[in-house]
Amino acid sequence: MDHLHLAANWADVRHRVAEACRAIGRDPAEVTILPVSKTFGIETVRAAVSLGMRRFGENKVQEIRDKAGALEASGIDWVMIGHLQTNKARDVARLASEVQSLDRLELAEALHHRLSVEGRAIDVLVQVKTSPEESKYGLSPAELPAFLDRLRDYDSLRVQGLMTMATHTEDQDEVRACFRLLRELREAEIDRGHVLPRLSMGMSGDFPLAIAEGSTEVRIGTAIFGRRSYGNSP
Ligand SMILES: *Cc1c(COP(=O)(O)O)cnc(C)c1O
């Protein structure tokens, strides 16, 4: 995608996010946009940086490694949003500023161990499975309370909130129900004493509904960078 097209998309997404906020009386400043650069190459990320983007979501550790290596001086924060294997914890601990896909204790343990070695701490969001689809990763809602309690043992993981992916369907009510469930889970955990300022929910196809249900961060790939072709390498 050329630079002008990328600039137009970025302006359009920001405008649409602001509109979705105003439509339900929220301040647009409450909703962060996380550009999702997965499958797009280094030149695209560089162009995005020149437009003011500084944090990028990726779903593969290898891509973070390649891009972070090539763009070292750009001051980028890399955010892991995809399913993370425990044996990749070392690279994540070195390179990522944040993990939004924390979904099991084994991973928390591995990240904490590696972060302690690096002398770092990172922000994390706990990924919750709010849809009945088998393919989606994340903790079940029933597992969330005990999981959050256990995360208190890992001081290198700064728990900031929850993340989810809604079910993939045309049915707006079903999509919205996923977002509502995440909001309600967060409220219940706040009542139990957890500090959870952030809700990462909403993607290119469903972010207005997520914003209506209280999202504080929308993860946007396609609407900014265009369609992904999975043959790409960074
Ligand atoms: C790819 C991805 C996104 C962005 O999806 P788009 O529909 O392209 O906006 C958001 N969240 C996660 C977890 C993803 O893997």
The ligand as a Tripos MOL2 file, in Angstrom:
@<TRIPOS>MOLECULE
LIG
   15    15     1     0     0
SMALL
NO_CHARGES

@<TRIPOS>ATOM
      1 C1         -5.3740   -9.9410   13.2740 C.3       1 LIG1
      2 C2         -5.9000   -9.5610   14.6160 C.ar      1 LIG1
      3 C3         -6.5900   -8.3480   14.7900 C.ar      1 LIG1
      4 C4         -6.8800   -7.3640   13.6690 C.3       1 LIG1
      5 O1         -7.8730   -7.8660   12.8210 O.3       1 LIG1
      6 P1         -8.5020   -6.9790   11.6510 P.3       1 LIG1
      7 O2         -9.8060   -7.6310   11.4100 O.co2     1 LIG1
      8 O3         -7.5690   -7.0770   10.5070 O.co2     1 LIG1
      9 O4         -8.6310   -5.5850   12.1540 O.co2     1 LIG1
     10 C5         -7.0200   -8.0500   16.0690 C.ar      1 LIG1
     11 N1         -6.8060   -8.8890   17.1210 N.ar      1 LIG1
     12 C6         -6.1560  -10.0430   16.9840 C.ar      1 LIG1
     13 C7         -5.9520  -10.9080   18.1770 C.3       1 LIG1
     14 C8         -5.6900  -10.4320   15.7290 C.ar      1 LIG1
     15 O5         -5.0290  -11.5950   15.6070 O.3       1 LIG1
@<TRIPOS>BOND
     1     1     2 1
     2     2     3 ar
     3     2    14 ar
     4     3     4 1
     5     3    10 ar
     6     4     5 1
     7     5     6 1
     8     6     7 2
     9     6     8 1
    10     6     9 1
    11    10    11 ar
    12    11    12 ar
    13    12    13 1
    14    12    14 ar
    15    14    15 1
@<TRIPOS>SUBSTRUCTURE
     1 LIG1         1 GROUP 0 **** ****
